[in-house]
Amino acid sequence: MSTFFPSLPHVEDCHKRIRAYLGGVCIIDTKRAKFVWLHRYYPTYFFLKDDLPNWYLEAETSSPDSLVYNVNVGGNPNGFKAIELHLTGDLAGLAMINFAAMDSWFEEDEETFIHPKDPYKRIDILQSSRHVRIEVDGIEIANTRAPRLLFETGLPVRTYIPKTNCRMDLWEASALKTGCPYKGEAHYYNVVLSSGKSFGDVVWWYPNTTLECAAIRGYVAFFDEKVDVWIDGEKQERPVSKWS
């Protein structure tokens, strides 16, 4: 999360080779991409007009400020309105390709997912011996002296706990899954107490992780915004975040 830019959009050179594929066809292949922050959470890839694949583009809509193109690759519907070329303002001459519309993206030869990684974000995962207890509605659901603490720029510290130190008998698998380019795909659990009271999607874990976050694979974390947490006997204030 890059909160220090004086104004948005903020544009920087991306020094990585960036490629995107749709229907097995390489739509963009450039070493001149831009990182553009349209909001403070993460950047978006933008591209120079000259790097666009004109032979696959069909004009869809136009305005004084932008041109919107379909990417025609074998009639693939994901190419509909997939590219917007800006004509005015700070982004004039730059085009955005809808990240989700492409089948795959590569930074150099490494595939990347969900959205571009923020070059200003850092993640540290540290083994700890702090005593962590977690309660939901007065019922203890986790108790460990071997947590792994994940420190991520701009976000609350997350405590990852071995499953065997948790009340797994109170979990119910949720259908929710979310993706993170830094960690992988998260799966969720609801907590269902013996009273029948249910707390949705308060537990998550990564069955598989990216290489850099392998230390949390198979561990679970709780939304501290929605549960009660004690660390070394001291009750913690619930963090305020977009998940509160």
DOSESE-198326 format. One record per residue: residue in one letter; x, y, z of N, C-alpha, C in turn. Coordinates in steps of 0.1 Angstrom, whole numbers, plus 5000, padded with zeros to 4 digits. Layout:
// DOSESE-198326
ATOM  code  n_east  n_north  n_up  ca_east  ca_north  ca_up  c_east  c_north  c_up
ATOM     A       X        Y     Z        X         Y      Z       X        Y     Z
...
//
This chain:
// DOSESE-198326
ATOM  code  n_east  n_north  n_up  ca_east  ca_north  ca_up  c_east  c_north  c_up
ATOM     M    5009     4988  5000     5000      5000   5000    5009     5012  5000
ATOM     S    5008     5020  4990     5017      5032   4988    5009     5044  4991
ATOM     T    5010     5049  5003     5002      5061   5008    5010     5074  5007
ATOM     F    5023     5073  5003     5031      5085   5004    5031     5094  4991
ATOM     F    5024     5090  4980     5024      5098   4968    5016     5110  4970
ATOM     P    5022     5122  4966     5015      5134   4969    5002     5136  4961
ATOM     S    5001     5129  4949     4988      5130   4941    4987     5117  4933
ATOM     L    4975     5115  4929     4972      5104   4920    4965     5109  4908
ATOM     P    4967     5102  4896     4975      5090   4894    4990     5093  4895
ATOM     H    4998     5083  4900     5012      5084   4901    5018     5074  4891
ATOM     V    5028     5078  4883     5033      5070   4872    5048     5068  4874
ATOM     E    5053     5055  4873     5067      5052   4874    5070     5042  4863
ATOM     D    5083     5042  4859     5088      5032   4850    5088     5018  4856
ATOM     C    5084     5008  4849     5085      4994   4853    5097     4988  4845
ATOM     H    5107     4983  4852     5119      4978   4846    5119     4963  4842
ATOM     K    5107     4957  4845     5105      4943   4842    5100     4941  4828
ATOM     R    5103     4930  4821     5096      4926   4809    5082     4921  4813
ATOM     I    5072     4927  4807     5058      4923   4810    5052     4917  4797
ATOM     R    5045     4906  4800     5038      4899   4789    5024     4895  4794
ATOM     A    5014     4896  4785     5000      4892   4788    4995     4883  4776
ATOM     Y    4988     4872  4780     4983      4863   4770    4968     4862  4771
ATOM     L    4962     4860  4759     4947      4858   4758    4945     4847  4748
ATOM     G    4939     4836  4751     4936      4825   4742    4949     4820  4736
ATOM     G    4960     4820  4744     4973      4815   4740    4981     4824  4731
ATOM     V    4975     4836  4729     4982      4846   4720    4988     4857  4729
ATOM     C    5001     4860  4726     5007      4871   4734    5002     4884  4729
ATOM     I    4995     4891  4738     4988      4904   4734    4998     4916  4736
ATOM     I    5007     4915  4746     5016      4926   4749    5029     4919  4753
ATOM     D    5040     4925  4749     5054      4920   4752    5063     4932  4752
ATOM     T    5066     4938  4764     5073      4950   4764    5082     4951  4776
ATOM     K    5093     4959  4774     5102      4963   4785    5100     4977  4789
ATOM     R    5089     4983  4784     5087      4998   4786    5073     5000  4793
ATOM     A    5069     4990  4801     5056      4992   4808    5057     5003  4819
ATOM     K    5046     5008  4824     5046      5017   4835    5038     5011  4846
ATOM     F    5042     5015  4858     5034      5013   4870    5026     5025  4872
ATOM     V    5013     5024  4873     5004      5035   4876    4996     5033  4888
ATOM     W    4996     5041  4898     4988      5040   4910    4975     5049  4907
ATOM     L    4964     5042  4905     4951      5049   4904    4945     5051  4917
ATOM     H    4949     5043  4927     4945      5044   4941    4957     5040  4949
ATOM     R    4955     5040  4962     4967      5039   4971    4971     5024  4974
ATOM     Y    4963     5015  4969     4965      5001   4974    4975     4993  4966
ATOM     Y    4975     4994  4953     4985      4987   4945    4985     4994  4931
ATOM     P    4996     4991  4923     4996      4997   4910    4989     4989  4899
ATOM     T    4988     4995  4888     4982      4989   4876    4992     4990  4864
ATOM     Y    4994     4980  4856     5002      4981   4844    4996     4991  4834
ATOM     F    5004     5000  4828     5000      5008   4817    5010     5006  4806
ATOM     F    5006     5008  4794     5015      5006   4782    5015     5017  4772
ATOM     L    5027     5019  4766     5027      5029   4755    5019     5025  4744
ATOM     K    5013     5036  4737     5005      5033   4725    5012     5025  4715
ATOM     D    5025     5028  4713     5032      5021   4702    5034     5006  4705
ATOM     D    5032     5002  4718     5034      4988   4721    5021     4980  4720
ATOM     L    5010     4986  4717     4998      4979   4717    4997     4970  4704
ATOM     P    4990     4959  4705     4989      4950   4693    4978     4954  4684
ATOM     N    4981     4964  4675     4971      4970   4667    4964     4960  4658
ATOM     W    4971     4949  4654     4965      4939   4645    4953     4931  4652
ATOM     Y    4953     4932  4666     4942      4925   4673    4931     4934  4678
ATOM     L    4933     4947  4676     4924      4957   4682    4912     4961  4673
ATOM     E    4901     4962  4679     4889      4967   4672    4883     4979  4681
ATOM     A    4881     4991  4675     4876      5002   4683    4862     4999  4687
ATOM     E    4859     5001  4700     4846      4999   4705    4838     5012  4708
ATOM     T    4844     5020  4716     4838      5033   4720    4849     5044  4720
ATOM     S    4845     5056  4718     4855      5067   4719    4848     5079  4726
ATOM     S    4857     5087  4732     4853      5100   4738    4864     5109  4736
ATOM     P    4863     5122  4740     4874      5131   4739    4886     5127  4748
ATOM     D    4883     5119  4758     4893      5116   4768    4900     5102  4766
ATOM     S    4893     5093  4759     4898      5080   4758    4892     5072  4746
ATOM     L    4900     5061  4742     4895      5052   4732    4895     5038  4739
ATOM     V    4884     5031  4737     4882      5017   4742    4882     5007  4731
ATOM     Y    4890     4997  4733     4892      4987   4722    4888     4973  4727
ATOM     N    4883     4965  4718     4882      4951   4720    4894     4944  4715
ATOM     V    4898     4933  4721     4909      4925   4717    4903     4913  4710
ATOM     N    4905     4912  4697     4898      4901   4689    4908     4890  4687
ATOM     V    4907     4880  4696     4915      4868   4694    4906     4856  4694
ATOM     G    4903     4852  4681     4894      4840   4680    4880     4842  4686
ATOM     G    4875     4854  4687     4862      4857   4692    4861     4855  4707
ATOM     N    4873     4854  4714     4873      4853   4729    4865     4864  4735
ATOM     P    4854     4862  4743     4846      4872   4749    4854     4880  4759
ATOM     N    4864     4875  4765     4872      4882   4775    4879     4895  4770
ATOM     G    4880     4895  4756     4887      4906   4750    4878     4918  4748
ATOM     F    4865     4917  4752     4856      4928   4750    4859     4940  4759
ATOM     K    4861     4952  4753     4865      4964   4761    4877     4962  4770
ATOM     A    4887     4954  4765     4898      4951   4774    4909     4961  4775
ATOM     I    4909     4971  4766     4920      4981   4765    4914     4995  4765
ATOM     E    4919     5003  4773     4915      5017   4773    4928     5026  4771
ATOM     L    4928     5034  4760     4939      5043   4757    4935     5057  4761
ATOM     H    4942     5063  4770     4939      5077   4774    4945     5087  4765
ATOM     L    4937     5097  4762     4941      5108   4752    4944     5121  4759
ATOM     T    4940     5123  4771     4942      5136   4778    4947     5133  4792
ATOM     G    4951     5144  4799     4955      5143   4813    4969     5137  4815
ATOM     D    4971     5133  4828     4984      5128   4832    4987     5114  4825
ATOM     L    4977     5107  4820     4979      5094   4814    4978     5094  4799
ATOM     A    4978     5106  4793     4977      5107   4778    4988     5099  4771
ATOM     G    4984     5091  4762     4993      5083   4754    4996     5069  4761
ATOM     L    4990     5067  4772     4991      5054   4779    4978     5046  4779
ATOM     A    4980     5033  4778     4968      5024   4777    4969     5014  4789
ATOM     M    4957     5011  4794     4955      5001   4804    4949     4988  4798
ATOM     I    4955     4977  4800     4948      4964   4796    4942     4958  4809
ATOM     N    4930     4955  4808     4922      4949   4820    4930     4937  4824
ATOM     F    4935     4937  4836     4943      4925   4841    4934     4913  4842
ATOM     A    4922     4914  4846     4914      4902   4848    4909     4896  4834
ATOM     A    4910     4904  4824     4905      4900   4811    4915     4890  4804
ATOM     M    4928     4891  4808     4938      4883   4802    4938     4869  4809
ATOM     D    4943     4859  4802     4944      4845   4808    4956     4844  4817
ATOM     S    4967     4851  4813     4979      4850   4822    4988     4862  4819
ATOM     W    4995     4866  4830     5005      4877   4830    5018     4871  4834
ATOM     F    5029     4877  4829     5042      4873   4833    5051     4885  4835
ATOM     E    5058     4885  4846     5069      4895   4849    5082     4887  4847
ATOM     E    5089     4891  4836     5100      4883   4831    5094     4869  4828
ATOM     D    5099     4858  4834     5094      4845   4830    5086     4839  4842
ATOM     E    5083     4848  4852     5075      4843   4863    5060     4848  4862
ATOM     E    5051     4838  4863     5037      4842   4862    5032     4849  4874
ATOM     T    5024     4860  4872     5019      4867   4883    5004     4868  4883
ATOM     F    4998     4869  4894     4983      4868   4895    4977     4879  4902
ATOM     I    4964     4881  4900     4955      4890   4907    4957     4904  4903
ATOM     H    4968     4910  4905     4972      4923   4901    4987     4925  4902
ATOM     P    4993     4935  4896     5007      4937   4897    5012     4939  4912
ATOM     K    5024     4934  4915     5029      4935   4928    5034     4950  4930
ATOM     D    5032     4955  4942     5036      4968   4945    5051     4968  4948
ATOM     P    5060     4976  4941     5074      4975   4944    5077     4982  4958
ATOM     Y    5068     4989  4964     5070      4995   4977    5064     4986  4989
ATOM     K    5059     4975  4986     5054      4966   4996    5064     4956  5000
ATOM     R    5064     4953  5013     5074      4943   5019    5066     4934  5028
ATOM     I    5069     4921  5028     5063      4911   5037    5074     4904  5044
ATOM     D    5073     4904  5058     5082      4896   5066    5074     4886  5074
ATOM     I    5079     4874  5075     5072      4863   5083    5082     4859  5093
ATOM     L    5079     4861  5106     5088      4858   5117    5082     4848  5126
ATOM     Q    5090     4838  5129     5086      4828   5140    5087     4835  5153
ATOM     S    5077     4833  5161     5076      4839   5174    5073     4829  5185
ATOM     S    5076     4833  5198     5072      4824   5209    5062     4831  5218
ATOM     R    5056     4842  5213     5045      4849   5221    5034     4839  5223
ATOM     H    5027     4841  5235     5016      4833   5238    5003     4840  5233
ATOM     V    4997     4834  5223     4985      4840   5216    4973     4832  5219
ATOM     R    4962     4838  5224     4949      4832   5226    4939     4840  5218
ATOM     I    4929     4832  5212     4919      4839   5205    4905     4833  5209
ATOM     E    4896     4843  5211     4882      4839   5215    4872     4845  5206
ATOM     V    4862     4838  5204     4850      4842   5197    4838     4841  5206
ATOM     D    4832     4852  5209     4820      4852   5217    4822     4845  5231
ATOM     G    4834     4848  5236     4838      4842   5249    4843     4828  5249
ATOM     I    4844     4821  5237     4848      4808   5236    4862     4807  5230
ATOM     E    4872     4801  5236     4885      4800   5231    4886     4791  5219
ATOM     I    4891     4797  5208     4892      4789   5195    4906     4787  5191
ATOM     A    4916     4793  5197     4930      4791   5194    4939     4794  5206
ATOM     N    4950     4787  5208     4959      4789   5219    4972     4783  5214
ATOM     T    4982     4792  5213     4995      4788   5208    5006     4796  5214
ATOM     R    5018     4789  5215     5030      4796   5218    5040     4795  5207
ATOM     A    5035     4792  5195     5044      4791   5183    5038     4797  5171
ATOM     P    5033     4810  5172     5028      4817   5161    5038     4821  5151
ATOM     R    5034     4824  5139     5042      4830   5129    5036     4843  5126
ATOM     L    5043     4854  5127     5038      4868   5126    5041     4873  5112
ATOM     L    5031     4877  5105     5033      4883   5091    5031     4898  5092
ATOM     F    5042     4904  5088     5042      4919   5088    5042     4923  5073
ATOM     E    5031     4931  5069     5029      4935   5056    5027     4950  5055
ATOM     T    5035     4957  5047     5034      4971   5046    5020     4976  5045
ATOM     G    5016     4985  5054     5003      4992   5053    4991     4984  5058
ATOM     L    4994     4972  5064     4983      4963   5069    4985     4959  5083
ATOM     P    4975     4955  5090     4977      4950   5104    4985     4938  5104
ATOM     V    4993     4936  5115     5001      4924   5116    4991     4912  5117
ATOM     R    4994     4901  5110     4986      4889   5110    4993     4878  5117
ATOM     T    4986     4871  5126     4991      4860   5134    4987     4847  5127
ATOM     Y    4997     4839  5123     4994      4826   5117    4997     4815  5127
ATOM     I    4987     4806  5129     4988      4796   5140    4987     4782  5134
ATOM     P    4994     4773  5140     4993      4759   5136    4978     4754  5138
ATOM     K    4973     4747  5128     4959      4742   5129    4957     4733  5142
ATOM     T    4967     4726  5146     4966      4717   5157    4965     4725  5170
ATOM     N    4967     4738  5170     4966      4746   5182    4952     4754  5182
ATOM     C    4943     4749  5173     4930      4756   5172    4919     4746  5174
ATOM     R    4907     4751  5177     4895      4743   5178    4889     4740  5164
ATOM     M    4895     4731  5157     4891      4728   5144    4877     4722  5144
ATOM     D    4872     4717  5155     4859      4711   5156    4848     4722  5155
ATOM     L    4852     4735  5156     4842      4746   5155    4843     4752  5142
ATOM     W    4850     4747  5133     4851      4753   5119    4842     4746  5110
ATOM     E    4837     4754  5100     4829      4749   5089    4834     4756  5076
ATOM     A    4837     4748  5067     4843      4753   5054    4834     4763  5047
ATOM     S    4840     4774  5043     4832      4784   5036    4835     4783  5021
ATOM     A    4826     4788  5013     4828      4788   4998    4837     4799  4994
ATOM     L    4840     4808  5003     4848      4820   4999    4863     4816  4996
ATOM     K    4868     4822  4985     4882      4821   4982    4886     4835  4977
ATOM     T    4898     4839  4981     4903      4852   4976    4918     4850  4972
ATOM     G    4922     4858  4963     4936      4857   4958    4945     4869  4962
ATOM     C    4957     4866  4964     4967      4876   4968    4980     4873  4959
ATOM     P    4985     4883  4952     4997      4881   4944    5009     4878  4952
ATOM     Y    5009     4882  4965     5021      4880   4973    5021     4866  4981
ATOM     K    5009     4861  4983     5008      4849   4992    5001     4837  4984
ATOM     G    4991     4839  4976     4985      4828   4969    4969     4829  4971
ATOM     E    4963     4818  4970     4948      4817   4971    4944     4813  4985
ATOM     A    4936     4821  4992     4932      4819   5005    4918     4812  5005
ATOM     H    4917     4802  5014     4904      4795   5016    4900     4799  5030
ATOM     Y    4887     4799  5033     4881      4804   5045    4873     4794  5053
ATOM     Y    4872     4796  5066     4863      4789   5074    4853     4798  5082
ATOM     N    4841     4793  5084     4832      4800   5094    4835     4793  5107
ATOM     V    4833     4801  5118     4833      4795   5132    4819     4793  5136
ATOM     V    4815     4781  5140     4802      4778   5144    4802     4772  5158
ATOM     L    4797     4780  5168     4798      4776   5182    4787     4766  5185
ATOM     S    4789     4759  5196     4779      4749   5200    4765     4754  5202
ATOM     S    4765     4767  5205     4752      4774   5207    4744     4775  5193
ATOM     G    4752     4773  5182     4746      4775   5169    4749     4788  5163
ATOM     K    4755     4797  5171     4759      4810   5166    4770     4809  5156
ATOM     S    4769     4815  5144     4779      4814   5134    4786     4827  5131
ATOM     F    4799     4827  5128     4807      4839   5125    4814     4836  5112
ATOM     G    4809     4842  5101     4813      4839   5088    4827     4844  5084
ATOM     D    4835     4835  5078     4847      4839   5071    4857     4846  5080
ATOM     V    4858     4842  5093     4868      4848   5102    4881     4841  5102
ATOM     V    4882     4830  5096     4895      4822   5096    4899     4820  5081
ATOM     W    4912     4821  5078     4916      4818   5065    4930     4811  5065
ATOM     W    4933     4804  5054     4946      4797   5053    4949     4796  5038
ATOM     Y    4962     4793  5036     4967      4791   5022    4971     4776  5021
ATOM     P    4963     4768  5014     4968      4754   5011    4981     4754  5004
ATOM     N    4982     4763  4995     4995      4765   4987    4998     4780  4987
ATOM     T    5011     4783  4988     5015      4797   4988    5025     4799  4977
ATOM     T    5028     4812  4975     5039      4816   4967    5052     4812  4975
ATOM     L    5063     4811  4967     5076      4807   4973    5080     4816  4985
ATOM     E    5078     4829  4983     5083      4839   4993    5075     4838  5006
ATOM     C    5063     4832  5006     5054      4831   5018    5052     4817  5022
ATOM     A    5061     4808  5018     5060      4794   5021    5059     4791  5036
ATOM     A    5064     4800  5045     5064      4798   5059    5050     4797  5065
ATOM     I    5040     4803  5058     5026      4803   5064    5017     4792  5058
ATOM     R    5023     4784  5049     5015      4774   5042    5010     4764  5053
ATOM     G    4996     4762  5053     4990      4752   5062    4987     4758  5075
ATOM     Y    4991     4770  5078     4988      4777   5091    4975     4785  5088
ATOM     V    4968     4789  5099     4956      4797   5098    4957     4810  5105
ATOM     A    4950     4820  5100     4950      4833   5106    4935     4837  5108
ATOM     F    4933     4846  5117     4920      4851   5121    4919     4866  5118
ATOM     F    4907     4871  5115     4905      4885   5114    4905     4891  5128
ATOM     D    4916     4897  5132     4916      4903   5145    4906     4914  5147
ATOM     E    4901     4919  5135     4890      4929   5136    4877     4923  5141
ATOM     K    4876     4910  5141     4863      4903   5144    4864     4893  5155
ATOM     V    4875     4892  5161     4877      4882   5172    4884     4889  5184
ATOM     D    4885     4883  5195     4892      4888   5207    4905     4881  5208
ATOM     V    4916     4889  5209     4929      4884   5209    4937     4888  5222
ATOM     W    4944     4878  5228     4953      4881   5239    4967     4877  5235
ATOM     I    4976     4886  5237     4990      4883   5235    4998     4884  5248
ATOM     D    5004     4873  5252     5011      4873   5265    5003     4878  5276
ATOM     G    4990     4875  5276     4981      4878   5287    4974     4891  5286
ATOM     E    4978     4899  5276     4972      4913   5274    4962     4913  5262
ATOM     K    4950     4917  5265     4940      4918   5255    4943     4929  5245
ATOM     Q    4942     4926  5232     4946      4936   5222    4933     4944  5217
ATOM     E    4936     4956  5213     4925      4964   5207    4923     4958  5193
ATOM     R    4911     4958  5189     4908      4954   5175    4913     4964  5165
ATOM     P    4921     4960  5155     4925      4970   5145    4914     4975  5137
ATOM     V    4916     4987  5132     4906      4993   5123    4911     4992  5109
ATOM     S    4904     4985  5100     4908      4984   5086    4896     4982  5078
ATOM     K    4897     4979  5065     4886      4978   5056    4878     4965  5059
ATOM     W    4884     4956  5068     4877      4944   5071    4870     4945  5085
ATOM     S    4871     4957  5091     4864      4959   5104    4849     4957  5103
//
